[in-house]
Amino acid sequence: MGKETLKFKENLLYMQGIITSVTDGGVEIDLKGRLGSMSLPMRMLITDYDLRPGLTIGFMMSHPEVESDGIDETYRKTRAKEENV
C-alpha cells in the first residue's frame, strides 16, 4: 500500500497544539479542539525558539485513513517477539 491508494488526497488542514512536555528526545503536544495529544521527536520540529511547555505549535495535517483491513506482517512479527521476551 502507498499514498496512491488513499481516497482523500491533498486535503491538508491547519492544526494547532500546545507543548505540554519537553525532553531531550522530543515534545508532547496537546492538540486544540479536544483532538487528543501526540509525541514528536525533536528531529521533526522546525523552530527558532527554545522549547518549553506552553508554546503553541502549528502544523498541516490531513485526515488519517486506514489503508486496508490486513494486519501489517512486519508489525505483527515485531510485536510477537516483544511479547515473548
C-alpha angles and dihedrals in degrees: 000000000000143000091283089070096056116112097212113052130178094007099138120173127195109237135180138203142170124244107241101172137020125197133167088264104043151311137277114223130196107211118226118242095045091283095139129243141291139196121226130189116237091247089067095055126092111200144145092195137081105258119239137153113281098038117128119240123202125194144154119249138166129212112281112243127196106236100203143342093249122102114241104251095211090054092046093051093047092050091048091053092048092050092050094053 
